[in-house]
Amino acid sequence: MKRINNYKFLYTACLTVLLLGAVSCKEQLDVGNPNAPTYDANVNTEAGLINFAQGAVYINGFAGNGQDNWLGDSYFSLPWGYSALMADLVGADASNNQVTTIGQPDYILLDDGTKVTNPSPQIGIIRSFNSRAATGAGNNPLYYQWTNMYSLNNGCNQILSLVDGIKFSGDAASRSNTIKAWAYWWKGYAYASIGSMYYSGLINDKAGTTNSDYVLHDAIINQSNSYFTLAATTLSAITSVSDYQAVLGALIPSDSQVGRGGILTVDMWKRNINTMLARNILVNKLAPFVKGNPNATITKSSTTAMTAADWTSVLNLVTNGIQKTDLVFTGRSTASNYFFSPAGGTVASLAAGSNTSTTFRISERLIQNFNAGDKRLTNNFSTTTTYKNNYIYTTRYSLIDGGAGAAGVYMMGSRTAGAYELYIAGSYEENALMLAEANIRLGNIDAGLAFVDAERTYQGAGVAAVAGTGLSLSGALTELTRERRVALFSRGLSYYDSRRWGWTYDIAVGGGSYGNTVVTTAGAVNKNVTINYNFMDYWDVPADESVLNVPSSSVSTTNPNY
């Protein structure tokens, strides 16, 4: 596995990978000598810049320059895998990079009151292995999301440093602005990922440079918002639809232009931006819903609680967010020349198959969220085998590879090339469920539940509508939280949900998760289990950065709340 351990991360934009990494089954234009690439020789034409801009995102950002090849092979299997583990949607027993330990709670209380304690709590584990030596040995989970996203950011910086020096065909301004919007959008995405996961980070908007002025995660999110907004403004300056479509169609891999993926119209892209702006608010604030209490509070946290103004902002954004018929940014695996593989590139593919042999095992805490009669459950999950493991990872469920074939019902995972639709950024489902949650929290319970019903219909759930049934605020939030865990499985969001709802915080500060299903290795099914996860809410900066890039500011690179 390739690692960058001997110099600062933000200097790293591997031109060779960027140029050779344009991902598509169609032939790419020759843009120079691949054995000796340079910007002058290889990125001096429109075609060269487009290839570069594609590789900067899909290879540098999401394939991680090959660094993600120990648990699956992409950003969507590794950092998103940690998210799914900490959200307790999947379990694992792989030995490297703390896959087994990172999702383990501090303790559980079984139905009969028996307390089962974890001898190696998560916070201590991830801190003890946050070192350059541990990274080199494949034991530092904090390393990967940081590296992928700063690689993506720097690749986009390189795009922006080159674009004004390129001679474009057709409507040059529209073509140039399409590429600029592309870079701004993915910079917004990268900063959103860093700011949503790490306690502090770096703002770096110049190619090939770095700085040591660390800022808090909320400043990183503000920078993300700025770039998403700049992307929208730049899209508004495009005047030639045909030139815009030609460039965007070349930037997005051809195999990913199917299903809900494709060449977004300018208005579709703007709605995608609104969804991401709303996400930035939602996942970085607290909205505690602990033990069925909509008024729960978390007394010690690295962020603050959502206000009515925050909910209104989310509502305004998602009202103009992704619509049911909009195209979005998706990915599809291919048999070769891929940026994620069919069998190992996503959480879903690593969970698909018999639970006796898969890397990720479906958690009982995921299954408990399906309502009775939900066709997504029968179409996607089998109880043919039981996987037994200590503590909480015993499960009776397997994710059916490719689903059971029910017409019109969402398929949740596949290992076949091109079969699984990966949602890289926002989706209709996410937008609809943000509309639901904002309405519910603002007192419009039935209006909110109508969006839950609409999203379930969209995925073919086939369950009875919940709007108009007289649900209380607590009952409505129960439906909302259950649906987000089911509908957004394997989309990199579930840990943020568990955090903002208060479930991953220590019971001592008002957190915890209640009413859970846990199956013991002896086969006993417990359905009212209390789980005290006590996870670090925002991660420390990886030592590979903080040791080599010593802070010049007073902002801590370790989370002071833990």
N, C-alpha and C positions, 0 to 999 in steps of 0.2 A: 504494500500500500504506500502510495506517495504521500509524504507529509512535508510541510514547510516548517521546520523547527529552528532554523538558524538565522532568520531575519524577520522583520516585522511583517505581519500579514498584509497590510495595506499597500506594500510595495509590489505585491504579487499580482500580475496580470499576465499569464503565460500566453504569449502571442502564438506559439506553436499550437497549443490546444485550441485557442480561439479560432484560428484559421482552418485547422484540419477538422474542427468539430461541427461544422454546419451539418445539421441532421435532417435528412430527407432521403427518400428512396430515389428521387430524381437526381440526375447528374448535376453537380455543381460546376460553375464556371471556374476555369483555371485562373487563379489570382496571384500567381507567383511561384517561386521555387519553394515547395513544402519542406525541403531539407534545410533551408536557410531563410526563414521568414523574417521580414522586417516591415515596419509600417510603410516606409517609402515604397518598397517594392511590391507589397501585397495588399495594401489598403489605400490605393490611390485611384480607384474607380468606384462607380456606383455599385457594381456587382461585388467587388471586393469588400466594400463597407457593409453591404447587406449580409454577406456570408459571415463577416466578423461579428455583426450585431446579433445574428442568430446564435452563433457559437458562444458569445459572451453570456447569453442567458441560459441556453439549454445545456451547454457543456460546462462552462465555468461555474454557473450558478447551481444547476440542478443535478448534473452528473458529478459535480464536485472535483473535476480534474482527476477522477479516479480514486479520490480519498475515501469514498463511501463504500468501497467494495469489500466490506467484511460482514455487514448485515444487510443483505440485499445489495443494491448498487446505486442508490440515488438519495437525494434530499427527501424524497417521499417515502422511503423505507427506513431511513436512519433517524434524522431529527423528528420526522413525523411519527416514527416508531416509538420514540421516547414519549411523545405526547399521548399516544394511545395507551402505552403502558401506565403512565401516571394518571390517566383518566380512568384506568381500570376497565378498559374495553377489551383488552387482550392481556395475556400473560405470556411469559417466556422463561426458559431455563438455560439459555445460552450463557456461556461462562465469561465471555469477553465484554469489555466496555460496560460493565455493570447492568446488562440487560435484565438479569434476574433480580437485582437488588433495587433498581431505580423506581420500580412501581410498587414496592412492598410497603405497606403501612406500618406505623409504629406498633399498633396492636388492634385486635378485634375482640369483640364481646359476643360470644355465641348466644343462641336463644336461651340456654339454661344458665347464662351468666358466666360461663367459663371464659377466662381471659387468656388469649394466646398472644404472646409478646414477641416482637421481632428483635433478636439480639443485636442487629446491626442496622439501626435506623438510617433512613435515606440521607438526611442532612450530613451526618458524620461521614457516610460513605462518599458522597460526591465531593466533599471538601478534602477528604484524605487523598483522593485520587485526582484532584485538580492541580497537577504539576506537569512540567514538561516531560519528566521521566515517565509518568503514567501515560501521557499521550503517546509517547514513543512505543510504549508497551501495549497500546490498544486498550487502555483502561480509563480514559477520561471522557465521559459523555458530554461535558460542557464544550468540547472543542468544535464539534461538527457544524452545528447550526451557525455559529459565529463565522467559521471559515467559509462555508458555502455562501452566506449572504454578503460578507464583505468582498468575496471574490466576484459575486454578481454585481455589487455596487461599483467596484473598480472597473469591471468590464464596461459598465454603462458610462462611467467617467471617460473611458477611452473612446467610446463611440462619440460622445459629445465633443471631445477634443479634436476629432477628425472630421466631423460632418460638414463644417463650414468650408473645408478645403477641397471638397469633392465636387466635380462637375456632374450634374444630374441631367438626365434626359427629360423630355416631356415638360410638364409644369414643374420646374425645378423647386419652387418654393413649397409646393404641396408634397413633393417627394421628400425633401429635406425635413419638413415639419412632421411627416409621418415617422421618420427615423428618430427625430428628437422626442416625439411623444412616446415612442417605444422605450427609449432610454429613461425618460422621466417616470413612466409608469413602473418600470422594473426597479428603479431606484426607490420609488415610494414603497414598493413591495418589500425590498430588502430592508429598508429602515423599519418598516412595520414589524417584520420578523424579529429583528434585533431588539427593538424597543418593547416588544410584547413578551420577550423571554428573559432578557438580561437586566440586571439592576442598573447598570450604566453601560455606556458605549461611546463610540467615536463618530463624529460627523466629519466626513471626508468627501469633498466634492471636486477634487482635482486629481486627474489620473496620475498614477505612479508615485503618489506621495502619501504621507501619513502625518499624524500629529499625536501628541500625548495629552491633549486637553479633553479628558473624559467628562461626559455630561450624564445627567440622570436619564432614566428610560423615558420619562415624559417629554424631554427635549428631543429625544430620538423620534418619538411618535409625532411630535410637531413637525420635524423635518420630513417625515414620511407624508404627512398631510400636505406640506408645501409642494412636494414633488407630484403627488396625485393631482393637486389643483393645477400645477403648471402643465401637466399632461393634458388636462381638460382644456385649458386656455390655448395650448398649442394646437390641439385638434380643431378648435374653433376657427383657426386661421387657415385651415385647408380649404381650397376652393375647387380642386379637381378631384372628383370622385374616382375616376378611372385611374389616375396616377396614385392616389391613396390606396386603392384596392390592389394595384399591381405590387406596390412595395410591401404592404402588410401581408399579402398573399405569399410573398417570397420570404418574409421574416418568420412566419409560422410554419413549422414543418408540415409538409403536405399530408402526412399520415395522421396528423392531429386536426385536420380540417374536415372532420366527419362528426356526425351526431350533433351534440351541442357545441362542438368546436367549429371554427371556421373564420372567415374574414368578416369581422364585426363591422357594422356601419359605424360612422362617427358617433351617432346618437347612442348606439348600443354600448360603445366603449365608454362614453361619458356615464352611462347608467352603471356600468361595471365599476367605474371610479367612485360613484356615490356609495355603492355597496361597500367598497373597501374603506372609505372614509367613515362610514357608520361602524364598521367592524373595529376600526381603531379606537373609537370611543368605547364601544361595548366591552371588548375583551380586556381593556386596561383600567376598568373601574370595577368596584364591588357592587353586586346586587344580591346580597345574601338571601338564600332560601334554604334554611337549615331546619331539619326535622319538621318540615311543613310550615314553617313560620316565615311569612313574607316580610316580617319586620325584624328578622334576626340581624345581629350586628357582629362584626369582627373587630375585636379591640386592639389588635396589633397586626398591621399590614404595611406593605410597601406601596400601597396605593390608597385611593379614597373611594367613597361610595358614590354611586350614580345619584344625581339630583333630578328633579323634575325637568330642569332645563336641559340636562344631558339626554333624558329620554325624548324630549321634544326634538332635539337636534337629530337624534337617531331616526325618529319617525319622519322628519322632513327629508332626510337623505334617502331613506329606503322607499319612501313614497315615490321617489324618482330614481329608484334603483333597478336592479335586474328584473326584467319581466319574463313571463313564462316562455315567450317565443324568442327571447334574445339569445344570440350566440355569446359564448363566454370563452375564457382561456382554459383549454383542456389539454391533456396529453394522451397519446396512444402509444403503446409499446409496439415494437416491430421485431421481426425475427433476427435482424441484424442492423447495425448502424443506428442504434437506439440511444436515447438519453436516459431511459430506464428500461429494464428488461421485462419480458412478460412474466417470468416466474419469481423475480426478486426485487422489482423496482418500487413496489408499494406495500403499505401495511396490508392491504386487502389480498395481494398475491401471496404474501408470506403467511397469511392465515388460511388461505384456501386449500382445502383437502382434509384428510382425516386428522383429527386432533392428536392421534398417536405419532404423527410424523412431521407436522408443520412446525415452522419456526415460532410463529405466534399462535397461541391458543385462544379461542373465543372465551371471554369471561362470562360467568354467570351473571355479573352485574350489567352486562350489555343486554342479555336476553330478558332480564326482568323488566325492561322498559317497553316491551311489545304489549299492546293491548290484545285481549282475547280475539281470535279470529283474524289477526293481521296476516295478510297473504305474503308480506315480506318475510315473515318468520318461516312459514312453510316453504317458500320458494328458495330460501337461502341457507337454512340450517337443518342439520341432520342430528339425530340422537343415536346413530348406529354404534358409536364407540364412546367410551368414557376415558378421559385422560386423568390420571391421578398424580397429584403433586402435593407437597406439604403446604401448610399455612392456608392460602386462599386460592391457589391456582388450579384446583381440581375442577374439571368441567365436563358436563354431559354433552356439550354441543360442538359440532364441527361446521365450518363454513363450506357450503357446497361449491366446488369449483365450477364456475359458470352458471350456478343456479339450477333450479329444477325445471326451468323452461316455462313457467307460468306466463301466459301472454299479458303484456301490459304491466307487469310487476317489476319493480326495480331489482336489478341484479347487483349484488354487493361485492363480488370478488371473482376474479378469474386469473388463471395462469396461461391462458391462450393469447398469442400475439394479437393485439388490436381489439380484443373483446371487451376489456374493462375501460371505462371512461374515467380518467383521472381529472378531477377538478383542481386546477392549480391555484386559482384565486377564488373569486366569488361565484355563486350559483343562484339560480332561482330559489332553490330550497332554503339556502341561508338567508336570502333577502326576505322571503316570505315569513320565516320564523323570527327575524328581527322585527318585521312589521307586527307580528303577533305579540312578541314580548313587550315592545314599546307601548302598544295599545293597552295590553293588560296592566302594565305598571302605571299607566296614566288613567286607569279607571274605566277603560272601554273594553270590558272583559269579553263580551260576545263578539265585538268587532275583531278582537285579537284572536279568539278561538276560531273564527271563520277562516283566518289565514292558516291556522293549524290544519283545519279540515281541507282547505284547498291544496296545501302541500302534501298531505297524505293521499289525496286523490291523484295528484301528479305522479306520485311514486307507486300508485296502484295498491295501496294498503287494504282497501276494501273494508274498513271499519266504520262503525256508526259515527255520525257527526257529533261533535261535542258542543258546538255553538248552539245557544238557545236551550240548553239543558239545565240552566240554573246553577252552574258551578260557581263556587266562591272564588275569591282571589287565590286562596291556597290551592283549591282544586284546579283552577286554570293554570297556575304555574306548575303544578304537578304534570299536567298534560304537556305543557311547553317544554319542560326540562326532559321529560321522557322522550319526546319527539326529536329534540335536537340530538340526543345521544344516538338514536336510531338512524335518523335521516342523514346526519353528517358524519357517519362512521368513515374513517380513513380519509379525512379531509384536513387534518392538522389543526382542528379547532377544539377538540374535546377537553384537553387539559385546561385551556383557557376558560372554558365553561365551568369545569369543576372548581377552578380557583375563584372565579368571580361569584359563583353561588355559595362560596364559603366551605365547600366540602373538603378541600385539601388542607385547610388550616387545622391547627391543633384544637381539640375539644376545649382545652383550657382557655382559649381566646374566643370561643364562641363557634368554632367550626365543627367538622365531623360529618360523617355520612350515616344515615339511619335507615332502618328497614330494608337491609340488603339480604340477598340470597347468597349463601355460602354452602358449598358441599364439602364435607370432610373426606379425607382419604378412605375412611371407613364406609362412605356412602351415605352418611346422615345429611339430610337436606335441612338447613337452617334458613328461615325466611324472615327473620327479624334481627339481623346482625348489625351491630354498631361498629363502624370502622373509623379509626383515628389515623388518617394518613399522615398528617403533620409533615407536609412537604415544603421545601423552600419555595416561596411564591415567585420571586424573580431570581434567576441564577446569577452567581458570581461571574465576572469576566474570566474567560479561560486563562490559565497561567501562561500559556504560550504567547498570549498578547501582553498581559500585565507585567510579566517578568522582563520581556524584551523591550517593551514599550512603557517604561516606567511613567506613572502619572505625573503630569506637571500641574494639574488642578487639584483642588481639595476634595473632589468627588470620589467617593470610595469605589473601588473595583470589587469589593465584597459586600454582600447584602448585610447591613448592620442590624437587621431585625432578627438574625438567626446566629 
